[in-house]
Amino acid sequence: MKHDQTETIIVLDFGSQYSQLIARRIRECSVYSKILPFNTPAAVLKAEHPRGIILSGGPSSVYQAGAPKCDPEIFSAGIPILGICYGLQLLTHTLGGEVSPGKAREYGKVLLKIAGPSALFAGLEGEIQVWMSHGDKVSKAPAGGFKVLATTANTEYGAVQIDNRDIYGIQFHPEVVHTPQGHRIIKNFCHRICGCFGNWTIASFIERSVREIRENVGGRRVILGLSGGVDSSVAAALIHKAIGRQLTCIFVNNGLLRKNEADRVRKLFGDNFRMDLVYVDATVQFMTALAGVDDPETKRKIIGREFVAVFDRAAAGIEGAEFLAQGTTYPDVIESVPIDGNPAAMIKSHHNVGGLPQDLKFKLLEPLSRLFKDEVREVGRQLGLPKDVVMRQPFPGPGLAVRHLGAVTTATLDILRDADEIIVDEIKKAGLYYETWQTFGVFLPVRTVGVMGDERTYDYVIALRAVESSDGMTADWVKLPYEVLENISNRIINEVRGVNRVVYDITSKPPGTIEWE
């Protein structure tokens, strides 16, 4: 997808856990950002016509064997550069300065003393709180010299400018919330130093995407595998805005959906949006294939295999379809690119997101592939999707099968559906649904003794899971109010036949995972 080349800032990723966060902070300044591997050649970078380049942090030391290095030609390309943490140390080392282990390491909140007026710290003065995470530090300036912009008690070169050029370095992390004025610093770099006007908005993205989809597709047809999740729903709405009835969505009911999910998706996209929706109820096929299977990985493989078969048959019946659309997002794309050039380091292949068949003879259409999750949600809002769609919590591709320990059956899946519906209902009533990353129930294939009325019971257990997270990579369990826990437990035991015990999972990630299987 094309973008206004005068408004792009590139983030070179040196393995920092914050690279995506840096890119998101740039976009919050209404400037388009793009993440590329650290070793991207200068010629390739110049071809992008960036207004600026940011060197991310990273876990390495510039002197260790195999430490990631950028193409040194970028420092003479006349492009404004900002090195963050490792990025500062790398540009110092590359330009002839020295980096050495600090007498004391700096981790956590530190006071940064601003030396005086500068473009980078415009609007800031005195001391500000910043977040440090480094052991090495710059010990000697390059031959051209440093203009020291800020210091800390442990770091003489807390922020510098190289030889009065538009090359800056900072030892702290402005992208994290623990640097309260970090947004101002990044905005100063984007607007004051790089000269960006700030024309990257979701409204402009939608307008540009609609135009490009129409130009790309022409009069041909597009198919999309609709799951009801945020990404595929927003992709469907965006493509439908562009080409209307030329889009056909295929919605496969695998029998592992949440309660009333099939009806909800069909009503929203088929009735309200008037989309061409092909609904395939493959419940019997999936349940037959899963019968007696209790190994989690085997269940996933079976579900993936059956989905490909069902989708393939449905797609083959759509005459004239030449494009396959997916709700691929920018993190999917980033994670499919090996940072160190080693394909073995790839996390996943984004061209098969959602389990779609890889051998379908279609051209790929991925209109959301340059957006982060929060941007995808905003696109959905501006396209008129309801809040409960754009802000809904993540749901696993294999559905309830990964929230049902042991072999799935129709009866036990119904128990889980009913319990899960109560959990979501009570969390919404408490005003916590949009404040948590995920809240759901897990079916445990064990029975416990209980007493209901004057009778002893021997029924199943539902585990309640509620976690808070920013990206799903790490997560902590939510300290739900006791009243909410009580309401959930009482309702499940009273309303869901077959359950007599509810337990609360208080495991963080790591060491646990968010899902149980």
C-alpha positions, 0 to 999 in steps of 0.5 A: 500500500502506498503512503505519502512518502514525505511523511514516513519515519523509519524505525530500525529494529535492533531487537528492542522489545519496544520497537513496535511501541516506538512506531506507535508513538510516532503514529500518535504524532500523526506521522506514518511509521515503518519498522525495518530490520537493523541491517537494511541497506542505506540504498533501500532506506533512501528509496523509502524517502523517509523524513527521519530514521530512529534507531531502536534500543536492543539487548546487545553491547556494541562491542560484543561479537555479532552485535547488530550494526546498521549501514554506516552510510545512513549517517551521511545521507542527510536524513535526521536520525534519533538513536535510542539507548543502544541506538545512541551507543551504536551511532557513537561507536560508528562515528568514532566515539567510545562506549564502555560499561558504566560504573553503575547501571541505570534501570528504572526511573531516573531524573534527567537534567536538561542542559538548555534550549534545543529542538529535541527538548523544545517546551521542556526545561529543568529536570524531567523523569525518564526511564533508563535500561542500560549497563553500557554508556557513552564514555567518549564523544566522536571526533566531531564532538557532542553537543550535550543536551541533557545529563543524569547523575550517572550519565554525562551523555544522557542526550546529545546532538552530533556535531550540530547535525540533525543526528541525535541520541538519547540514553533513555526510552521516551516511548514508554509511559514511565517517561511522562514527557516522552511523547513531547520528545518524539513529537519534537523529533518528528515535527521540528527536526524531521519537518513532518506536517502530520497528515497520517490520520485514520480518516485519510487512511480509510479514504486512501485505502478505499481508492486503492482497493477499487483500483486494485480489484477493478470489477473482479470479486473478493472473498474473505474468511469472516470469523467475527473477530475484530480484524476480519470484521474491520477488513470486511467493512473496509473492503465492502465500503470500497467495492460493495457486493463484489465482496463475498464473506465466508463464515464457517460455523465449526461448532466451537463458537460462543453462544449465539455467535453465528446468529450475531455475525449473520445478522450484523454483516448479512442483514445490517451491512447487506454483505454477500455472506456465505454461511457454512454450518460445519458443526457435524463435520468438526465434532465428528473429527474431534470425537474422543481427541483430548490432546491440545495440539492434535485438536488444533491440527484437526480444526485447522485441517477441517477449516481449510477443507470447508473454506476451500469448498465454499470458495470454489463455489464463488464464481469469478473470485480472484482475490483472497482478503485477510485481516492481517495487521502490522504486528503479523507482518513484523513477526513474519520478517526475521530480524537477524536475516535468519528464517529460523527466527521467524515467529509465524507466517502472516500469509496464513493468519487464521488458518486459511489455505495456502494453496488457494489460487487467489491474489492476496488483499490485506488492507489492514497490513500497515495498522496496529491493533488500536488503529484497526479498532479506530478504523472499525469505529469510523466505518460504523461497526458497533463498539462490542465488535471493535472493542471485543476481547481476543478469541482463539482461532480454534474457538472453545476447543482451547478453552475445553480441556479434554475431548469436546462433546456437544453437551460439555461445549454447551455447558462452557458456552452458558458459563462463558456468557454469564462471565462476559455478562457480569464483567460488562455489568461491572464496567470491566469488559473494556478494561481487561484484555481477556475474560473467559471460562474454561471447562475442566473435565473433572467432577467434584462433590457438592451440595445443592439443596438437600442433594449431593451433586457430582458435577463439573468445574468451570475455571474463571480466567481474567487477565490484563495486558497491553499486547498479549505477550505478557499478562497479569491476572486481574484482581476482580472485586469479590462482589463480581467473583461472587455474582459470577460463581452464584449465577454459573452454579445456579443457572448452568446445569452440570456445574457445581464449582467455580475456581479463579485462575490467578496465574500470570504470563509467564509462567503460565499462558493466557489460554489453558491449551 
